[in-house]
Amino acid sequence: MATLTEARVPQLAQIRRLVVKIGSALLVDAGTGALKADWLRALALDVAMLKARGMDVILVSSGSIALGRGVLALGQGALSLDEAQAAAAVGQIRLARAYEEALAPHGIVTAQILLTLDDSADRRRYLNTRATFAALLSRGAVPIVNENDTIATDEIRYGDNDRLAANVAVMAGAEGCVLLSDVDGLYTANPRTDAGARHLPVVPAITPEIEAMAGDAGTGLSKGGMKTKVMAARTATAAGCAMAIAEGSILRPLSAIEAGARVTWFTATLDPQTARKQWISAMKPKGALRLDAGAVQALGAGKSLLPAGVTAISGAFGRGDPVTLEGPDGARLGLGLSRYTAAEARAIAGHRSDEIAAILGYPGRAALVHRDDMAF
């Protein structure tokens, strides 16, 4: 099977982990503020189809404010920050319940994850979120992600779920990200106002010309225009994740993509794992971990670094900080992101993972450095 980097136009069937962004206009009726239950049930069929093939699926969904404002009788005009946060608090419950009820008949467990920009900007929160995604997906759950509108202020907001979806794709190590929109892709100009606008099926690189083609038009419920989608594509593809902009208002939009519906794919030149290792390799280490021969052998076999294999620790580092991995002779082996602070690492070094809770007084992660957080 061809990989994403070998194929000019990626195919959903080739993707093992997919993020799907769903805008408010697709999920909520603009006139009544009611959930589009038929559309959501049809989307659930698509998700079940992909899950049956063994694909991991993450949904990044708007809709909490749109659902909540009607319940609170806030009208259709612009909302103040406190009104929007109140609407989100009410609507988020309804949004989560709607996804649970749509996916449960297919035997799919749903989980809710609320994020802010700080959660991806802070390395410790980033790693915690990444670990949560991994734990949920390994158990077959479908995470439903939204911006935490009830607490987010302008300084810590993504501001739109296009960029949130791209960041989730990076955090989760996804190979593909689909933005379901009210348009079927990127055009050379706005197709609503320019009859000569040409659809672009593939964008191999985001150039200044591509950025200039992106307008800001959106629907009444949507915050993101084409510009935010191109920004999202830049984030996703840099991390090895191919991204598509697709028409989402039709029933079963993911099946339509597989059947050849017109979309725009932004291709990635690297796979997510390679891109992540390059990112880690470029970091400046804040400390070092000296390993014994057994740990070096385990790392060579693709294992994580456990505390039992660490013989010495140097430097002052926090959770999520980069540290050098050294062999018994002090030779540099690679770089990794520590799941513990330097003080915690010194306390548990040389001990079994099942002793961590007794030593630290609280449960911790089994690995000191996870294999996905290493670069050699």
Helices and strands as residue ranges (DSSP letters): G 12-14, E 17-22, H 24-27, H 37-52, E 56-61, H 64-71, H 81-103, G 104-106, E 110-115, H 117-121, H 123-138, E 142-147, G 154-156, H 161-172, E 176-181, E 186-187, E 199-200, E 202-203, H 208-213, H 226-238, E 242-247, H 253-258, E 263-266, H 272-281, E 287-291, H 293-300, G 307-309, E 310-315, E 322-326, E 332-337, H 342-348, G 353-355, H 356-360, G 371-373, E 374-375
